[in-house]
Amino acid sequence: MNLLLLAGGGVLAGAVNAVVGSGTLLTYPLLLGAGLPPVAANASNSMGLVPGSAFATWIYRDELSGRGPQLKLMAGTAVVGALAGTGLVLALPAQVFESVVPWLILSACILVIVQPRLLAALNSRGIDATRLPRATLIPVLFLVGVYAGYFGAAQGIILMAVLATLYDIDLQRSNAAKIVLQGVSNAAAALLFAIAGVIDWPAALAVGIGASVGGLIGAPFARRLPPSLLRAAIVAVGLVAAIVSFSRM
């Protein structure tokens, strides 16, 4: 097992997660290539990406200020969903859910593209989408959490689509919340995987060290991106994620 290669992949994944998400698409294939079985690769990847999210969250602390109560509810929902999703990956064949993954990613990309027009249409009718009842956002975050706990590739794409539409029109604040939710979802999944004894700890440590560096590098870069470029980056990574997912079907 080439731990240096895994650490390098972790650097890229941590940076990508801080900017748009989908870092799993970089590290998961590397873990498979290192000889890990799919479930062990998935579990080790979840554990390895947690530190990068923690560092990126600290860098985004200004965008998160004043959102504590709402973020706690959202994070709790994501954790419950992630635990449910991880339970599924430990109990069911991966092919069942992975067949749906490419379509989920494509749907998220479409939502990111049409989000400005959707918000404009809602506003023209006097509706503020970011002020819709919590009952609208929370069930969606639970489902995203289930997906994140099951496999998680492109969860950042899906989260950005949901958050930018239902949480905050400002992409930087939505990106900050996305990083938090990714982190707690991965942490919850990693905890259950650890209890089940399916994590390859040397591999997870290598990815974790790299992801920490990547998170520190990627978050400051993401904060300087104008909304149009951030949106374009989200869609670009999402399309790549969809192509990769379709190729694995």
N, C-alpha and C positions, 0 to 999 in steps of 0.2 A: 504493500500500500504506500503510495507516494503522498506523504503528509504535507510536503511543501506545495505540491500541486493543489491539494485540497485547501490549504491555507490561502493560496493565490486565488482560487475560485471563491473563497469566503470574502476576500477583499472586494472583488467585483460584485458579489451578491449583496454585501452590506451597503455598498455605494448605490447599487440599483434599487434596493429596497427603500433607501432614504429618499431617492428621487421619484420613482414611480412604482416600485414593488416588482414582484416576479423574480426576485433573486433566486428562488428555488429552482427556476429553469436553468440556472448556471451550475448550482451545486449538486442537485439531485442526479443528473447524468454522470457527473464526476464520481459521486459516491457509488453509483452502479458500476462504473468503469473500474473502480478500485476493488471490486469483488463483493460488495455488500449485497445481500438479498434486498428485494424491493422494500419490504417493511422496515428492515434495519436502516436502509438508506433514507427512507422517509423520516423515521424516528430521529436518526442522528442529525439530519438536516434541520428538523424543527428545533432541536436543542442548540445546534451550532449557530443559528441565526438570531437567537435571543439577545446576546450581548450587543450586537450591532444596533438593534432596535433601541436598546437602553441608552446607548451613547447618542443616537440620533434624536431621541426624545429630549435629552438634556439640552442639546443644541437648539431645539425648537421650543424651549420652555416659554419664550415670550409669546409665541402664537397660541400657547395653551393656557396662558394666564386668564383667570376669571371663568374658566370652563370646568372647574373641578367637579361640581355636583353632576352636571350632565355627562361628563366623561366617565365618572365612576359608574353611572348606570349603563352607559354604552359598553364600557370595558367588562362589567359584570355579565352583561348579555353575551358578549363575544366569548368570554371564558366558558360559560355554560354550553354555548354552541360548539366550541372547540372540543370540549370534553365529550360531547355526544358524537362528534365526528370522529374523534380518535377511537372511541369505543367501536364505531362501525368499521374502521380500518383494521382493527384487531380481530373482528368477528366475521367480516364479509370479504368475498373476493374483490380485489381492487378493480377488476374490469367492469363491475356493475356501475360504479360511480364515474370512473374515468371516461366512459363512453359519453357522458353528459358534459364533461369539462370543456371541450372545445366550444360548444354552443354557449355555455355560460360566459366564456371569455369574449366571444364575438358579441354577445348581447351587451356586455359591459362596455366594450369599445364603442358600440353604437350609442349607448347612453351617454358616454363622455362627449362624443361628437355633437349630439343633439341637445346636450344639457343647457347651453346658453339660450337656444331657441325655445326650449321647454320652459325655462324660467321666465323668459320674456312673455310667452303666451299666458303663463299663470299670472304674472304681474299685470298684464293688460286686463285681466279679469278681476283684479283686486285681490289675488291670492299670493301670499308669501310662502313659497315652498319650504323655506327654512324654518317656518313657524307652524308647520303642520303638526298635529298631535303626535306625542311620543309613540302612540299606538301604531303610527305609520312607519317610523324608523326602527323601533326595537325588534319587531318580528323579522324584518329584513336583515338586521345585524345578526340575529340569531342564526338565520340560514347561512349567511356568509361565514359565521363562526363554525358551523357544521362543516362547511366546505374546507375552511382553513385547517380544521383538525383532521380532516380525512386525507387531504393531499396538500392543498395550500398554494400550489403554483398559480400565480396571477391573482392571489387574493387582494394584493394591493390595487390592481386594476379595478376589480369589482368594488372594493371599498371606496376608491376615489369616485367612481361613478355614483355610488349611493350617497356618499357624504357630500359631494359637491351639489347634489340635487336636493337632499333632504336635511343636511346639517348646516352648511355654510357655503354661500356662493363664492367666497374668497378661497381660491385654490390653495394658498399657502396654509391657511388655518385648517382646511380640510386635509391637506397633506400631513400636517402635524398630528391631527387626530388619527389619521390612517396609520402612522408610524406607531402610535400608542396601541391601537387595536391589533395591529400585526404582532407587536411584541407580546401582549398578554395572551393572544391566541396561541402563538408558538410556545410560550412558556407553559400554558395549560396542557397543550398536547404533549410537550416534552416530559412533563411531570407524570402523565399517565403512561407514556412509553417507558419511562424509567422504572416505574413500578412493575410494568410488564416484563422488564428485563430485555428489551430489544434494541437498546441503544449501543452502538459501537463507540465507546468513550474516546479512544484516541482520534478517531475520525471527527467526532463532534467537537473535540477540543481544537483540532486544527482548523475546522471551519469557523469555530467561535472566535479564535484569535484573529483570523483574517477578516471576519465580519465586523469585529470591533473597529479595526482600522478603517474598513470600508465605510462604516457608519459615520465615523468622524470626518472622513473625506467627503462623502456624498451629501450629508445634510447641509453644510454651509453652501455647497454648490447649488442645491435645490432651492435654497432660500433666495438666491439671486436670480433665478429664472423668472422671466415675465410669464404671466398666465398663458399666453398663446403658445409659448415654447413648451411649458410644462404640460399643457393639454396635448400638444403634438407628440411629446415624448411618451406620454401615457398611452396614446393610441398606437404608436409605433411598436412599443414593447408588447402591448396587448395583441397586436396582429402576429408578431413573431411567436408569442406564447400560443396562440390559436393554431398556427401552422405546425408547431412542434407537437402540440397535443393531438392534432389530426393525424400526424405521421405515426403516432404511437398506437392508434386504434387498430 
